[in-house]
Amino acid sequence: MKRILMFTAALAVAVCSRAAIQPIDGANAVGFAAITAPGIGSTIITVPFEACLGSGAAGMLSDLVATNGLTSAGDPAAADQLVVLTTSGPSQVYYYYWYQTGIGWTKITTEKIMPDGSLQTLTPPEANAFAIARGLGFWIKRSAVSATPVYVKGQISSAHQTTAINPGLNLVGYASLSDFTLNDSGIDWTGAYGGTGNTKTSDKILVVNTDGTFTEYFYFVKPDGWAAGYSALDHKWITSGYTLANVTIPAGQGFWYLRRGTGSFPFHLDGQRVSE
């Protein structure tokens, strides 16, 4: 499996006072994940990290997505952008940020057309005040043709991932340090909805391909009375042709999860630990 670059940083805290104080050293595992996000186009990414020295807290958007290799500009239309699916009251909304030359990730105020035809003004928080929990997904929109990857960064967590999957569309990802397949044994899909055996009624995952298209996968639970030949697919992700899903999700890449079942469920992934 492809691993992300990891290193152990010696973190020092120095306090200036009249008396000399020795630095306090500690070992914190931090890392980078390089994500293939070709331009021009959009790619779903996720951050498998938490805030550095945050004691398990979510990292801020401006800290989690590195600007190295990205396109900045003085105009949002000419710059790389981040698009985050979030909530405003009971509604799902998108917050937009652009890579402004000399400044960094800058928020964009937008308007959303409401069902009654009125306009709702959406003003995102500053990128350095917008926490993105480990395991949530969002878009990066490239403004120019580029072969450079996108880097996400932060402190590596040894905790198990628990990401809520809510009814409807969710942008999520594996908070892992290596590539994963949908049917890996380290993932707990308890709560995923298998429908009636018909893929049109079951939970669905949509993975973005390198050419910008999507491939769909469906959660299958074998109904009583179905032939024994379907037993190998029971409680697995499958294709529309009823074969096991054979797709690898690179570290740092997110995906859509369409929840067709009722209620929410926690998506669990075993924590990743760094060898001493």
Stockholm file with secondary structure:
# STOCKHOLM 1.0

chainA/1-276         MKRILMFTAALAVAVCSRAAIQPIDGANAVGFAAITAPGIGSTIITVPFEACLGSGAAGMLSDLVATNGLTSAGDPAAADQLVVLTTSGPSQVYYYYWYQTGIGWTKITTEKIMPDGSLQTLTPPEANAFAIARGLGFWIKRSAVSATPVYVKGQISSAHQTTAINPGLNLVGYASLSDFTLNDSGIDWTGAYGGTGNTKTSDKILVVNTDGTFTEYFYFVKPDGWAAGYSALDHKWITSGYTLANVTIPAGQGFWYLRRGTGSFPFHLDGQRVSE
#=GR chainA/1-276 SS CCBCEEEEEEEEECCCSSSCCCCEEEEEEEEEEEECCCSSEEEEEECCCBCTTSTTCCEEHHHHBCCTTCCCBSSGGGSCEEEEEEEETTEEEEEEEEEETTTEEEEECEEEECTTSCEEEECCCCGGGCEECTTBEEEEEESSCCCCCEEEEEECCCSCEEEEECSEEEEEECCCSBCEETTCTTEECTTCCCTTSCGGGSCEEEEECTTSCEEEEEEECCCTTSCGGGGGGTTEEECTTSCBCCCEECTTBEEEEEECSSSCEEEEECCCCCCC
#=GC SS_cons         CCBCEEEEEEEEECCCSSSCCCCEEEEEEEEEEEECCCSSEEEEEECCCBCTTSTTCCEEHHHHBCCTTCCCBSSGGGSCEEEEEEEETTEEEEEEEEEETTTEEEEECEEEECTTSCEEEECCCCGGGCEECTTBEEEEEESSCCCCCEEEEEECCCSCEEEEECSEEEEEECCCSBCEETTCTTEECTTCCCTTSCGGGSCEEEEECTTSCEEEEEEECCCTTSCGGGGGGTTEEECTTSCBCCCEECTTBEEEEEECSSSCEEEEECCCCCCC
//
